[in-house]
Structures are given as structure tokens and as C-alpha cells.
Amino acid sequence: MKRTFFLIIAILLLAPVFSEVYKTGVTASYYAEDFHGKRTSNGERFNMNDYTCAHKSLPFNTILKVTNLANGKTCEVRVNDRGPFVASREIDLSKAAAIKLGMIGTGTTKVKLEIVKKGPNTKLSQQTAASASKIMAKLNGGNSATSNNSKTSTTSKKPANLAPGTYWDIQLGAFSSKENAKAFARKLSKAGFKDIVLQTSASQGITRVAIKKVPASKVTDTQNKLTAAGFTEQSLRQRKD
């Protein structure tokens, strides 16, 4: 009887751990030094050397297996933060995870996400997920609507007419935390970009980071340099002042 019991235990321990495919072909980015030591959404201190990640809705302490579809490298991370607050990105990884996945050079990459273990759906997880959803709704609204009193008008990344003599702001990010916006601006500055401005919308509760007043003749070149530096999320606003 004992032998049978221990045999069952051994089989269970040696059995492979199955994971559930959550999403595939989605974009991952990473965050590092500028956020190291700051509070995450679940109250922890962000440690860029731990295998953690930010996700907009999955419960905290969910364990994800992340596969870099460009090179096949994998790692497991634990959800302890909310974000990234960019519509086209699914997950923000710690620097340690980004290194293991071989994506430091590119900044972003397409990944497959598998749920190894789902965390408990606590009240904090639900509240922060709801807040993240509201932030994304505000950001999407901010990118598609323009107030009659606004000094800028929103257009697509490649507007139909970059008329000579016009000036444009290139928006690169929008954040619910002004401190995070400042950290992102410092990252831009370290990459060699100038004329960086923070634009805070009190009504929406977000701070946008942009490169201001770029002449139409230099917009395409500036966008190409930004993309080459890993700042791929861009939108243009024509200045009216």
C-alpha cells in the first residue's frame, strides 16, 4: 500500500507542468533603471533584476511563460504591476526577463504568453485592473478626439500633408503617473533627443511625453531616428500656435 502511495506521488511530481496559451503574436516591451525601486501596482518595490512583469488585467502573482517568437528563448515571470499603457503592447517585462529573452537590443518583440499558474483574483487585482482599463479608455479617447479649444489637432502617424511651414509635436507616450512620464522623458534625453515636453491633462489624469515643434521638413527623419532608438509608438499633432 505504501509503495503504491509513493509511486503515485512520484508520478505526480515528475509529471510535466502544462500551461494554457493565453495570447500569441502580441508585443512585449521592458522597463528598467528609471523605475528600479519604485512602487509597483501591488505595493512591491520594482526590482529590475527579478523576473516580474506588468500586465493590464491578469491577477497579481500570475506566473506566465513568455516565449520570444523571434528567437525561441523563454522565461517565466510573475505579474506584480499594471501596464503597459500603450494600446499595441500586451506586457512590460523586467530587465532581467528582457535579457533572458534576448530583446534588450530591439526594445520590443513579438511573444507568446502562456499561463503556468493563475494568481488569486483579489480585490486589489480587480481594482487595479479596472483602473488600467479606464486609463486605456482615456488614452484611446485622447488619441481620437480633439477639443474645440485645443491648440493641437490629432492626426495619424503619417499624415496626408506635412505642409511646408507647419510644425508638429511627436507624442511618444502617455502615463497616469507623472513620475513615470518624467522617467520616460529622461530616457529620451539619454538617447540624444531634445525639445522634450511633458503635457499634462488634468481632466484625463494623464501626462503625455512629446518632442515639440518639429518642422514639417524634419518630421520623417526624426520619426525614423526615434524608431531606430526603440521608440516605435508615435503619433503626430499639428501645432496651431
PyMOL commands that set and color helices and strands:
alter all, ss='L'
color gray80, all
select helices_A, chain A and resi 2-14+33-35+95-101+123-144+178-190+216-228
alter helices_A, ss='H'
color red, helices_A
select strands_A, chain A and resi 20-31+52-55+63-68+74-81+91-94+109-117+152-155+167-175+196-201+206-215+235-239
alter strands_A, ss='S'
color yellow, strands_A
deselect
rebuild
show_as cartoon
